């Protein structure tokens, strides 16, 4: 089953949604132009889409976020950093 949530973005004269795949955690965008819908990866989307998305979710964000090393794409490197940061000084 595909489980995706769409968020309307406030971009003047455009019908754009941010789409979050709640199973994979991936974020992308769709833009409706006439009868067609264009799909974009987050990183390969127009910058105005990303700015509008961040503006939309800004009020939901905390000012001092917890770190979550398990979801980092560079998990091995983040594990090393995590161990260094939180290593107990037992020397």
N, C-alpha and C positions, 0 to 999 in steps of 0.2 A: 504494500500500500504506500502511495506517495503522500507524505504529510508535509505540506508547505503552507506557510503563512505569508500573506501579502500585506504590505504597508504602503498606502498611497503617499506619494511624495508631492510636496508643494513646489512644483516647477511650472512657471508661467507658460501657458500655451502648449503644455505637453501632458500626456497621460502616461505617467511613469509610476511603476511600483517597485519597491524593494521586495524581493522574495527570499524568505529564509526557509531552507529545507531543514525541518526539525529532526530528521533522522540522521543526516550527514553533518549538519552544522554549517553547510555552505550557504553563502549569500550571493545573490545575483540580482539583476534588474530586468524588467520587461518594459518595453515602450510600445504602446499601441499607436500605430500610424495608419489612419484609414481603416481598412479591413484586416491589416496585417499586424502581427505582434513580433517585435524584434526582441531577442534574448541576449543578455550580456553577462559575462563573468564579472565579478566584483572588480578585479584588478584590471580588466580590459574594457571597463565602461567609461563613458564620458565623465570627466571630473565633476561636472555639475550634479550628476546622479549621486556620487559619493558624498558631496557636500550637503545636498538636500537630505540624504539619509542620516548623516551624522547630526545635522540640525534637528531632525525629527526625534532622534533618540536621546539627545543631549540631556533632556530633563529626567530621563530614566537612569542616567549614569550616576554612580557614586563618585564622590570627590577623592576618595582614597581607596582604590580597589585592592582586593586580596590578589595575590599571585596564584595562578593555577598552572603549574609546570606540566601536568598530565595532558593538557590540550595544546601545548606549544608544538608547532611543527618541527622544531629542532629539539625533540624530546631528550635525546642523548646529551646534547650540550646543556640543556636546561637542567638535567639531573645533576650534572657536575657542578653547575652554578648553585643549584638548590643545596646540594650537600656542603658546598663551601660556605654559603651564607648561614645555613642553619646547623652547621657542625658544632657539636658541643666541644668546648675547649677542655678536653680531658688530659692535657699535657702537664 
